Amino acid sequence: WHAGEPAWPPDGARLAFAVAGLTLLALVLRLVAFGDSLYGDELFTLDDTSSDFAGVFDGLDRNEGNPPLFYILAWGFGQLGDALSLLRIPSLVLGTAVVPVTYALGRRLAGTGAGLLAALLVAISPFAIFYGTEARAYASATFFTAVAALALLNALDRGSRAWWWVVYGVPRPAAAQ
């Protein structure tokens, strides 16, 4: 690099690489904790999702006070094979996907550095790792709450654009506990 030449990669690409790297770190840390057998409350999820699709709603009536989206996703993954392992896939995916959303939310509220720090903290947080690998609705609630918060901030700043209000409203029922 020489003075006067543009830096490589450009600032936007460096940020994208940083956020992608933090997201990959989050995924690796969650995969390391992924192999344990189901226990405790996860057994309720297994019970809720072990019959047919309609049975998911019966199980939620019986065992849960949570919105059904996580359990529908867990049921779907459980249909693909070994339910004991696959029930955790929605939490793994959403617990990892919350990292870039946290970056965007932190950047939106306090700047790029704060966004990167917030994403790092979510990526390495022992609680986020634990709940991002548990067959329960915690990771989905966290993800959808972060998406809704980001959409709400955008809706309030950008006036009455219906798109941001829709993006705000759609994940709210999925996140409600």
Secondary structure by P-SEA (a helix, b strand, c coil): ccccccccccaaaaaaaaaaaaaaaaaaaaaaacccccccaaaaaaaaccccaaaaaaaaacccccccaaaaaaaaaaaacccccccaaaaaaaaaaaaaaaaaaaaacccaaaaaaaaaaaaccaaaaaaaacccaaaaaaaaaaaaaaaaaaaaaacccaaaaaaaaaacccccc
